[in-house]
Each structure stands twice: as structure tokens, then as C-alpha cells.
Amino acid sequence: MQTIEEYRAYTKQLEDEVGKWHHAYDALMVERNQLVNRIRELETENKQLKGE
């Protein structure tokens, strides 16, 4: 059986780990959005070049 102190330490460890996952996910989403925006820019440039 865990003591309350052990439980609190374990809970804190889990919260820290989940926080890292959230941070990593947010960073990946920012990178994804930047790539999507760049693809859209390139598609627009491509359409403009084809139209010339």
C-alpha cells in the first residue's frame, strides 16, 4: 500500500510526464501548421507561374 507522500510523488511525476507530452505535441502542431502554410504558398506560386 502506498503512503500519501508516495502517491503525491507519483502523481507529480505523471503530471510532469503529461506536461512534456503536451509540450511536444504543441511543438509538432506548430511545425505542422508552418509546413501546411508553406505548401499553400508554393501551390499559389505554382498556379501563378502556370498562368503566366
BAFI-3210 file (N, C-alpha, C; in Angstrom, 3 decimals, decimal comma, padded with zeros to 6 digits):
// residues 52
n [1|2|3|4|5|6|7|8|9|10|11|12|13|14|15|16|17|18|19|20|21|22|23|24|25|26|27|28|29|30|31|32|33|34|35|36|37|38|39|40|41|42|43|44|45|46|47|48|49|50|51|52]
n.u [000,841|000,478|001,884|000,529|002,348|003,982|002,095|001,473|003,967|004,190|001,954|002,714|004,944|003,686|002,092|004,090|005,215|003,054|002,792|005,148|004,555|002,383|003,647|005,455|003,629|002,295|004,441|004,929|002,523|002,675|004,854|003,749|001,640|003,126|004,376|002,141|001,185|003,365|003,251|000,830|001,539|003,455|001,841|000,198|002,110|002,916|000,558|000,353|002,660|002,097|000,010|001,157]
n.v [-001,187|002,235|005,142|008,383|010,319|008,981|008,532|011,179|011,969|010,212|010,985|013,617|013,060|011,801|013,938|015,712|014,248|014,061|016,767|017,207|015,688|017,125|019,540|018,692|017,814|020,218|021,644|020,082|020,479|023,199|023,155|021,544|023,194|025,312|024,004|023,285|025,825|026,722|024,908|025,688|028,261|027,612|026,220|028,286|029,960|028,239|027,996|030,633|030,854|029,011|030,286|032,359]
n.w [000,000|-000,774|000,667|001,451|000,731|-001,116|-003,078|-003,817|-004,850|-007,006|-008,505|-009,131|-010,720|-012,888|-013,804|-014,614|-016,711|-018,509|-019,034|-020,486|-022,749|-023,756|-024,375|-026,352|-028,282|-028,881|-030,001|-032,272|-033,633|-034,236|-035,963|-037,974|-038,870|-039,916|-042,048|-043,590|-044,275|-045,798|-047,932|-049,062|-049,888|-051,835|-053,644|-054,523|-055,719|-057,763|-059,261|-060,138|-061,712|-063,720|-064,907|-066,221]
ca.u [000,000|001,252|001,596|000,032|003,518|004,366|001,050|001,658|005,178|003,857|001,037|003,529|005,742|002,781|001,722|005,255|005,343|001,971|003,160|006,147|003,853|001,604|004,588|005,943|002,510|002,105|005,548|004,689|001,398|003,186|005,655|002,813|000,945|004,084|004,545|000,904|001,172|004,387|002,708|-000,181|002,267|004,051|000,756|-000,210|003,177|002,867|-000,595|000,683|003,645|001,415|-000,887|001,919]
ca.v [000,000|003,461|006,230|009,567|011,007|008,244|008,789|012,548|011,980|009,504|011,857|014,725|012,500|011,625|015,268|016,238|013,495|014,505|018,120|017,075|015,219|018,253|020,492|018,100|017,826|021,607|021,987|019,401|021,118|024,456|022,787|021,076|024,353|026,046|023,248|023,415|027,178|026,781|024,164|026,559|029,323|027,031|025,934|029,576|030,362|027,327|028,386|031,907|030,607|028,324|031,246|033,346]
ca.w [000,000|-000,873|001,593|000,747|000,166|-002,309|-004,058|-004,306|-005,674|-008,241|-009,238|-009,648|-011,803|-014,032|-014,307|-015,332|-017,966|-019,393|-019,443|-021,557|-023,946|-024,280|-024,964|-027,598|-029,229|-029,313|-030,888|-033,544|-034,314|-034,781|-037,132|-039,000|-039,425|-040,743|-043,285|-044,372|-044,830|-046,854|-049,072|-049,690|-050,589|-053,037|-054,586|-055,094|-056,640|-058,906|-060,073|-060,771|-062,762|-064,813|-065,532|-066,987]
c.u [000,885|000,878|001,115|001,189|003,985|003,359|001,205|002,884|004,897|002,941|001,797|004,367|004,885|002,382|002,864|005,407|004,276|002,258|004,183|005,488|003,050|002,513|005,097|004,854|002,291|003,198|005,364|003,549|001,822|003,987|004,764|002,112|001,860|004,288|003,315|000,844|002,176|003,904|001,679|000,481|002,856|002,991|000,297|000,828|003,135|001,718|-000,305|001,674|003,017|000,529|-000,149|002,193]
c.v [001,249|004,427|007,423|010,328|010,324|008,492|010,184|012,638|011,321|010,359|013,015|014,250|012,324|012,963|015,884|015,558|013,923|015,923|018,106|016,634|016,339|019,253|019,971|018,121|019,237|022,031|021,330|020,048|022,454|024,171|022,333|022,255|025,187|025,342|023,362|024,794|027,319|026,041|025,012|027,688|028,794|026,689|027,211|030,060|029,519|027,707|029,699|031,719|029,917|029,279|032,256|032,901]
c.w [000,000|000,241|000,778|000,098|-001,122|-003,430|-004,659|-005,221|-007,027|-009,117|-009,867|-010,827|-013,056|-014,639|-015,095|-016,688|-018,969|-019,887|-020,568|-022,852|-024,587|-024,982|-026,307|-028,669|-029,770|-030,289|-032,254|-034,330|-034,921|-036,048|-038,283|-039,668|-040,312|-042,080|-044,181|-045,019|-045,962|-048,099|-049,804|-050,469|-051,896|-054,075|-055,282|-056,098|-057,912|-059,835|-060,816|-061,913|-063,964|-065,589|-066,396|-068,404]
res [m|q|t|i|e|e|y|r|a|y|t|k|q|l|e|d|e|v|g|k|w|h|h|a|y|d|a|l|m|v|e|r|n|q|l|v|n|r|i|r|e|l|e|t|e|n|k|q|l|k|g|e]
***
